[in-house]
Amino acid sequence: MKPSVVANLSPIDQRKLFLANRCRRSYRFLAANFLYIKTSIDETAPPQLSHLTFNAAQGKLQAIVNRQVAEKKPIRIIVLKARHEGVTTWVQGLIFHRTIFTPNYRSMTLAHDVPTTEDIFQKSKLFYEMLPEWLQPMIRYSTKRELVFENPSDKERRTNPGLRSRTDISTANNIRTARGVHLHAFHGSEVAQWPYPSEIRTSVYPAIPNHPATVIILESTAYGAGTWFHTEWESAKAGEIEL
C-alpha cells in the first residue's frame, strides 16, 4: 500500500495494517499474538485457550526454517519427536500461516488415523476462528477435511476472488492421495504409523516443486526400528538423502 493511501486511514486501521504486515512476515509473531491452541494444566481440568508461544522444541524447529529461508532453500525437515512437545501443532501453524497469506496456495496434511486427522483439522479451524476479523481471509467453506479461502459469494467471486488458497487434512490410507494435485506445502504426521508411506511419498513429492516457497515436513514419534520413517530419518541424519 502506498504511503499516501496509508495516511488516509484512521489510526486504528493503520495499526491493523501494521500488525497484519508483521504477521505476514513472521509466523512466530502471528502465533504468539493471534493463534490460539487448547492447553490442559492436568487431566482433571478442562482445556484452556492460550496463544501459541513457541517452546524450546518449537523454537529449534523455527530456527531451522529461518536458516533454510535465509539460504533461499525449500523448507525440508524430518523430525523424530518426543511426545507432548507440540511439534504437530507447530507444523500445522506454519502451514496455516503460509496458506492464509499466500494467494493460490495449496497445502495438505496427512495423519495416520481418523481421530488424529480430526484433531489436526480442529487445530487449524481454531486458528482461523480465533483470528480477529480484520486478519481473517474470506472463507468459502469449512468441512471436516478442508478450509477453502475464497469469496463465498458466487456472484462476487469473479471480480473479488479472495486468496483462492486451501488446506486439506486427510488420513494416510490412500496411496493416490495427492496424485494429479499441485501442492505447495505438505505435513506428514506420525509417518511411522502410515500403512503405505513409500507409496504416498511417490504420490506426494512429485506434486511439490523444488522451490523456496514450498514446504515438506515429516514428523513422528518412534514406532520401532526398521520402519520406513526410521530408515528415512537415519538416512537424512547421515546426509545420504534429501527430502
C-alpha positions as CSV (number, residue, x, y, z in Angstrom):
1,M,0.0,0.0,0.0
2,K,1.3,3.5,-0.9
3,P,2.2,5.8,2.0
4,S,-0.3,8.4,0.7
5,V,-3.1,5.7,1.0
6,V,-1.9,4.7,4.4
7,A,-2.0,8.3,5.6
8,N,-5.8,8.4,4.8
9,L,-6.5,5.5,7.1
10,S,-7.7,6.0,10.7
11,P,-5.1,5.4,13.4
12,I,-6.9,2.2,14.3
13,D,-6.8,0.9,10.7
14,Q,-3.2,2.0,10.3
15,R,-2.4,-0.1,13.4
16,K,-4.3,-3.1,12.0
17,L,-2.3,-2.8,8.7
18,F,0.9,-2.6,10.6
19,L,0.1,-5.8,12.6
20,A,-1.2,-7.6,9.5
21,N,2.1,-6.9,7.7
22,R,4.1,-8.1,10.8
23,C,2.0,-11.3,10.8
24,R,2.6,-11.9,7.1
25,R,6.3,-11.6,7.6
26,S,6.6,-13.6,10.8
27,Y,5.0,-16.9,11.7
28,R,6.3,-16.5,15.3
29,F,4.7,-13.1,15.7
30,L,1.4,-14.4,14.3
31,A,1.5,-17.4,16.6
32,A,2.4,-15.5,19.8
33,N,-0.3,-12.8,19.3
34,F,-3.1,-14.3,17.3
35,L,-3.0,-18.1,17.0
36,Y,-4.8,-19.9,19.8
37,I,-4.4,-23.5,21.0
38,K,-6.1,-25.7,23.6
39,T,-4.0,-26.5,26.6
40,S,-4.6,-28.5,29.8
41,I,-2.9,-28.0,33.1
42,D,-3.8,-31.5,34.1
43,E,-6.2,-34.3,33.1
44,T,-8.9,-33.2,35.5
45,A,-9.1,-29.6,34.3
46,P,-11.0,-28.5,31.2
47,P,-8.8,-27.3,28.3
48,Q,-7.9,-23.6,28.2
49,L,-7.2,-21.4,25.3
50,S,-3.7,-19.8,25.1
51,H,-1.5,-18.3,22.4
52,L,0.9,-20.5,20.5
53,T,4.1,-19.3,22.2
54,F,7.0,-21.4,21.0
55,N,8.6,-23.8,23.5
56,A,12.2,-25.0,23.2
57,A,11.4,-27.7,20.6
58,Q,9.2,-25.4,18.5
59,G,11.8,-22.7,18.7
60,K,14.5,-25.1,17.5
61,L,12.4,-26.1,14.5
62,Q,11.7,-22.4,13.7
63,A,15.4,-21.7,13.7
64,I,15.9,-24.4,11.1
65,V,13.1,-22.9,9.0
66,N,14.7,-19.5,9.3
67,R,18.0,-20.8,8.2
68,Q,16.6,-22.6,5.1
69,V,14.6,-19.5,4.2
70,A,17.7,-17.3,4.5
71,E,19.6,-19.7,2.3
72,K,16.7,-19.5,-0.2
73,K,16.1,-23.2,0.0
74,P,12.8,-25.1,0.1
75,I,11.8,-26.0,3.6
76,R,12.5,-29.7,4.1
77,I,12.5,-31.2,7.6
78,I,12.1,-34.6,9.1
79,V,11.5,-34.8,12.8
80,L,11.8,-37.7,15.2
81,K,9.9,-36.2,18.0
82,A,9.1,-36.9,21.7
83,R,5.5,-36.7,22.9
84,H,3.9,-33.5,24.2
85,E,6.5,-31.2,22.6
86,G,3.9,-29.6,20.3
87,V,5.6,-30.5,17.1
88,T,2.4,-31.3,15.2
89,T,0.8,-28.1,16.4
90,W,3.9,-26.0,15.3
91,V,3.9,-27.6,11.9
92,Q,0.2,-27.1,11.4
93,G,0.6,-23.4,12.4
94,L,3.4,-22.9,10.0
95,I,1.3,-24.3,7.1
96,F,-1.7,-22.3,8.2
97,H,0.4,-19.1,8.2
98,R,1.6,-19.7,4.7
99,T,-1.9,-20.7,3.4
100,I,-3.7,-17.6,4.8
101,F,-1.1,-15.1,3.5
102,T,-0.3,-16.5,0.1
103,P,-2.7,-16.4,-2.9
104,N,-3.3,-19.6,-4.8
105,Y,-1.5,-21.6,-2.2
106,R,-2.5,-25.3,-1.5
107,S,-1.4,-27.2,1.5
108,M,-2.1,-30.8,2.6
109,T,-1.7,-32.7,5.9
110,L,-1.9,-36.5,6.2
111,A,-2.2,-38.2,9.6
112,H,-2.1,-41.9,10.5
113,D,-5.6,-42.4,11.7
114,V,-9.1,-40.7,11.7
115,P,-9.0,-39.3,15.3
116,T,-5.7,-37.7,14.7
117,T,-6.8,-36.3,11.4
118,E,-9.9,-34.7,13.1
119,D,-7.7,-33.3,15.9
120,I,-5.3,-31.7,13.5
121,F,-8.2,-30.2,11.5
122,Q,-9.7,-28.8,14.7
123,K,-6.4,-27.1,15.4
124,S,-6.5,-25.3,12.0
125,K,-10.1,-24.4,12.4
126,L,-9.5,-22.9,15.8
127,F,-6.6,-20.9,14.4
128,Y,-9.0,-19.4,11.9
129,E,-11.9,-18.9,14.1
130,M,-9.9,-17.0,16.8
131,L,-8.2,-14.6,14.4
132,P,-9.5,-11.1,14.7
133,E,-12.0,-10.4,11.8
134,W,-9.6,-7.9,10.1
135,L,-7.0,-10.6,9.9
136,Q,-9.3,-13.4,8.6
137,P,-9.2,-14.1,4.9
138,M,-12.5,-14.7,3.2
139,I,-13.6,-18.3,3.6
140,R,-15.8,-20.1,1.1
141,Y,-16.4,-23.2,3.2
142,S,-15.1,-25.3,6.0
143,T,-15.7,-29.1,6.1
144,K,-14.3,-31.8,8.3
145,R,-11.4,-32.1,6.0
146,E,-10.7,-28.7,4.3
147,L,-10.6,-25.0,4.6
148,V,-11.0,-23.0,1.4
149,F,-10.1,-19.4,1.5
150,E,-12.2,-17.8,-1.3
151,N,-15.0,-15.3,-1.6
152,P,-18.1,-17.2,-0.5
153,S,-20.3,-15.2,-3.0
154,D,-20.7,-16.9,-6.4
155,K,-21.7,-13.5,-7.8
156,E,-18.7,-11.6,-6.4
157,R,-16.0,-14.3,-6.7
158,R,-15.3,-13.5,-10.3
159,T,-14.1,-9.9,-9.6
160,N,-13.1,-10.3,-6.0
161,P,-12.0,-14.0,-5.6
162,G,-10.1,-13.8,-2.3
163,L,-7.0,-15.8,-1.8
164,R,-8.1,-18.9,-3.8
165,S,-6.0,-20.9,-1.3
166,R,-6.9,-24.0,0.6
167,T,-5.7,-26.6,3.1
168,D,-6.7,-30.2,3.1
169,I,-6.3,-32.6,6.1
170,S,-6.8,-36.3,5.4
171,T,-5.9,-39.8,6.7
172,A,-3.0,-41.5,5.1
173,N,-4.8,-44.6,3.8
174,N,-4.9,-43.8,0.1
175,I,-1.7,-44.2,-1.9
176,R,-3.1,-41.8,-4.6
177,T,-3.9,-39.0,-2.2
178,A,-2.0,-36.2,-4.0
179,R,-1.8,-37.7,-7.5
180,G,-2.7,-35.0,-10.0
181,V,-2.8,-32.3,-7.4
182,H,-0.3,-29.3,-7.4
183,L,0.8,-28.7,-3.8
184,H,3.0,-26.0,-2.1
185,A,3.1,-27.4,1.4
186,F,2.9,-30.9,2.9
187,H,2.8,-32.1,6.5
188,G,3.1,-35.7,7.2
189,S,2.1,-36.6,10.8
190,E,3.0,-39.8,12.7
191,V,4.5,-41.1,9.5
192,A,6.0,-44.2,11.2
193,Q,2.4,-45.5,11.6
194,W,1.3,-44.9,8.0
195,P,0.2,-48.0,6.2
196,Y,1.8,-47.0,2.8
197,P,4.5,-44.5,3.5
198,S,6.7,-45.2,0.5
199,E,3.8,-45.2,-1.9
200,I,2.4,-41.9,-0.5
201,R,5.8,-40.3,-0.9
202,T,5.8,-41.4,-4.6
203,S,2.4,-39.7,-4.9
204,V,3.1,-36.6,-2.9
205,Y,6.6,-35.5,-3.7
206,P,6.2,-35.0,-7.4
207,A,3.2,-32.7,-6.6
208,I,5.5,-30.2,-4.8
209,P,8.0,-28.2,-6.9
210,N,11.6,-27.8,-5.7
211,H,11.0,-24.1,-4.9
212,P,11.9,-21.9,-1.9
213,A,8.2,-21.2,-1.3
214,T,7.4,-24.9,-0.7
215,V,7.3,-27.0,2.4
216,I,7.7,-30.7,3.2
217,I,7.8,-31.6,6.9
218,L,7.5,-35.2,8.1
219,E,7.2,-35.9,11.8
220,S,6.6,-38.9,14.0
221,T,7.2,-40.4,17.4
222,A,9.3,-43.6,17.4
223,Y,7.4,-46.7,16.3
224,G,10.1,-49.4,16.3
225,A,13.3,-49.7,14.3
226,G,13.2,-50.7,10.7
227,T,10.1,-48.8,9.7
228,W,10.1,-46.7,6.6
229,F,10.2,-43.5,8.6
230,H,13.0,-44.7,10.8
231,T,15.1,-45.6,7.7
232,E,14.3,-42.2,6.1
233,W,15.2,-40.3,9.3
234,E,18.5,-42.2,9.7
235,S,19.4,-41.6,6.1
236,A,18.6,-37.9,6.3
237,K,20.6,-37.5,9.5
238,A,23.6,-39.1,7.8
239,G,23.2,-36.8,4.9
240,E,22.5,-39.6,2.5
241,I,19.2,-38.3,1.2
242,E,17.3,-35.1,0.9
243,L,13.5,-34.8,1.3
